[in-house]
């Protein structure tokens, strides 16, 4: 797709719990629990996620997280209003939200415009803060084979634009809204 840049990281090796990998190669396994059983029967799921924090760092912050899950051409959207969470926390929550919807081990490609999430989950960034949020993401990632991919935000990718728009709308509304989420899922389904 012209003008859209992707970074792909496949989780394969283990690293310690604090997030420090060995720094070599293109991928680290976030933890041993992130490896699903080696089987050909894993479902392939695509997740786009985004977090938004309107007024990030200010007294009147309003944050939200949205995840779009695609499986065999069917798209479902999930959203959370997060109150006064920071943008980094909203990005972590969006990835966790998407993974939490999975009811069995899956092969997941998770795409986000947050380098913070991708680089941290691949062991390139250390976890200096937001520990409770990272613990939630670690729990939600257990049992799945996850490819963490960075996609440039605001670059015309329809599904990523849909989750961004939905997260901003939910943050502004102050609640998760089924109409906003339905619109995001429909937009992803219509994208070619």
C-alpha positions, 0 to 999 in steps of 0.5 A, a space after each residue: 500500500 503506497 505511503 503506508 509503512 509497517 514494522 513487524 515484530 514476531 515474538 519468538 525468544 524469551 526475555 526477563 519479566 522487566 522487559 529487558 531483552 538481549 537486543 539481538 535480532 528482530 524478535 523476542 518472546 514476551 514471556 514463555 506464556 505467550 507461546 501458544 501450543 505448536 499446532 496447525 489448528 490456531 485461528 488467524 486473528 487480525 487486531 487493530 487497536 488504538 488508544 486516545 487521551 484527550 487533554 493528556 496530562 491535564 486535569 480534564 483528561 478523557 481517555 478511551 481504548 478501541 480494538 477491532 478484531 478480524 477473523 475470516 472477513 468478519 470484524 467486531 469492535 470493542 471499546 472502553 472509556 478509561 477516564 483520566 488515563 494517559 495516552 500510553 495507558 490507553 494504548 496499552 489498554 487497547 492492545 489488552 482489550 483486543 486480546 481479552 476478547 479471544 476465547 482460545 489460543 490464536 495466532 494473532 497479528 496485532 497492529 498499532 500505531 504505538 511504538 511504545 507498545 510494540 517496542 516494549 512487548 518486543 523487549 526493546 523498551 524497558 517498563 519504567 512505569 504503567 506496571 499495572 497496565 503492562 500486567 494486564 496486557 501480559 495476562 491477555 497475551 498468554 497462550 497466543 502466538 502474537 506478531 506485534 506490528 507498528 503501523 504509521 498512524 494517520 497515514 490513510 490505512 482504513 482500519 487504523 483510522 477507524 480505531 483512532 476515530 472511534 477511540 477519540 469519539 468514545 473519549 469525547 463522549 465519556 462512555 463506550 458507544 455501540 453506534 461508534 463501535 458499529 461504525 468502526 467495524 463496518 468501516 474495517 469490513 468495507 476496507 479493501 
